[in-house]
């Protein structure tokens, strides 16, 4: 390998790079089982991760995409489990319809209550979110305990989210939490296995907000 070869940076526009990437993804993924409305979300997940195995493992409730689009258009809030999702999300597409993106995990009252109960801040943040928001989209990419708590509250009839994007990554309870989510009869987007993460959740959420703009 010649390490002295002059480096020539790409001069194409970002939109061209993204478009070319999407073409390559479509070519490489080949035949798949996703619907026309689901595929753009899977495509953006693969684009964010370069992981076709992860993309193929995504699971949708039959009403998930339309529920997410309507939630954005109706000005519903988005609740994320960690700040990383807040940073990566295009908030303008949420706020233009009247919604806000909230993260409660670092709130002082959440930290105090978690310490008092000897539990995780992620669990308490979900409880606070339900007190302060009606419906909404829950985007969970980091904390399986947050997803498990939300599932528990859904089963008890306390929580009624418009959509749950549950894609936490990890070894402890991540895969199990997503298996439980897939059993619920409410709109969800999740995947099978340990893979996931905040970046993947952001990709799915941004895809939903884009679809809300286009349709």
ChimeraX attribute file (.defattr): number of C-alpha atoms within 10 A of each C-alpha:
attribute: neighborCount
match mode: 1-to-1
recipient: residues
	/A:1	4
	/A:2	5
	/A:3	6
	/A:4	6
	/A:5	7
	/A:6	7
	/A:7	7
	/A:8	6
	/A:9	6
	/A:10	8
	/A:11	7
	/A:12	8
	/A:13	9
	/A:14	10
	/A:15	9
	/A:16	10
	/A:17	13
	/A:18	13
	/A:19	12
	/A:20	12
	/A:21	17
	/A:22	17
	/A:23	12
	/A:24	12
	/A:25	19
	/A:26	14
	/A:27	10
	/A:28	10
	/A:29	14
	/A:30	7
	/A:31	8
	/A:32	9
	/A:33	8
	/A:34	15
	/A:35	10
	/A:36	8
	/A:37	13
	/A:38	20
	/A:39	16
	/A:40	18
	/A:41	24
	/A:42	24
	/A:43	23
	/A:44	23
	/A:45	27
	/A:46	22
	/A:47	19
	/A:48	16
	/A:49	16
	/A:50	14
	/A:51	13
	/A:52	16
	/A:53	12
	/A:54	19
	/A:55	25
	/A:56	18
	/A:57	14
	/A:58	19
	/A:59	18
	/A:60	18
	/A:61	19
	/A:62	15
	/A:63	15
	/A:64	21
	/A:65	22
	/A:66	17
	/A:67	22
	/A:68	27
	/A:69	21
	/A:70	16
	/A:71	25
	/A:72	28
	/A:73	19
	/A:74	14
	/A:75	16
	/A:76	24
	/A:77	23
	/A:78	27
	/A:79	26
	/A:80	28
	/A:81	30
	/A:82	21
	/A:83	14
	/A:84	17
	/A:85	26
	/A:86	19
	/A:87	10
	/A:88	15
	/A:89	20
	/A:90	18
	/A:91	16
	/A:92	12
	/A:93	19
	/A:94	25
	/A:95	16
	/A:96	12
	/A:97	16
	/A:98	14
	/A:99	20
	/A:100	18
	/A:101	20
	/A:102	18
	/A:103	19
	/A:104	22
	/A:105	24
	/A:106	14
	/A:107	12
	/A:108	10
	/A:109	15
	/A:110	21
	/A:111	18
	/A:112	13
	/A:113	15
	/A:114	18
	/A:115	13
	/A:116	9
	/A:117	10
	/A:118	9
	/A:119	13
	/A:120	17
	/A:121	25
	/A:122	25
	/A:123	21
	/A:124	23
	/A:125	27
	/A:126	26
	/A:127	19
	/A:128	15
	/A:129	23
	/A:130	18
	/A:131	11
	/A:132	8
	/A:133	16
	/A:134	14
	/A:135	18
	/A:136	26
	/A:137	26
	/A:138	26
	/A:139	29
	/A:140	30
	/A:141	29
	/A:142	25
	/A:143	25
	/A:144	26
	/A:145	23
	/A:146	27
	/A:147	30
	/A:148	22
	/A:149	18
	/A:150	25
	/A:151	22
	/A:152	15
	/A:153	16
	/A:154	17
	/A:155	13
	/A:156	10
	/A:157	9
	/A:158	14
	/A:159	20
	/A:160	19
	/A:161	23
	/A:162	25
	/A:163	26
	/A:164	27
	/A:165	27
	/A:166	31
	/A:167	33
	/A:168	31
	/A:169	23
	/A:170	17
	/A:171	12
	/A:172	12
	/A:173	17
	/A:174	26
	/A:175	22
	/A:176	15
	/A:177	25
	/A:178	27
	/A:179	15
	/A:180	13
	/A:181	26
	/A:182	19
	/A:183	11
	/A:184	13
	/A:185	12
	/A:186	18
	/A:187	22
	/A:188	29
	/A:189	27
	/A:190	26
	/A:191	24
	/A:192	20
	/A:193	20
	/A:194	19
	/A:195	20
	/A:196	26
	/A:197	21
	/A:198	25
	/A:199	19
	/A:200	28
	/A:201	29
	/A:202	27
	/A:203	23
	/A:204	26
	/A:205	26
	/A:206	21
	/A:207	25
	/A:208	26
	/A:209	22
	/A:210	18
	/A:211	18
	/A:212	20
	/A:213	13
	/A:214	8
	/A:215	6
